[in-house]
């Protein structure tokens, strides 16, 4: 049996009022992903985590 390592990259962009809210939502999403992974017998090991959270500047002003 061969083993393969897959590295995922990407981002999630969300609208929230606070960084804390964005972090909480991201953690919930990651928990769902981890749950899906744990349900597959072929996945022996995985490590998905938040690398960074940065505020994206607004591109237009809201009045």
PyMOL commands that set and color helices and strands:
alter all, ss='L'
color gray80, all
select helices_A, chain A and resi 19-38
alter helices_A, ss='H'
color red, helices_A
deselect
rebuild
show_as cartoon
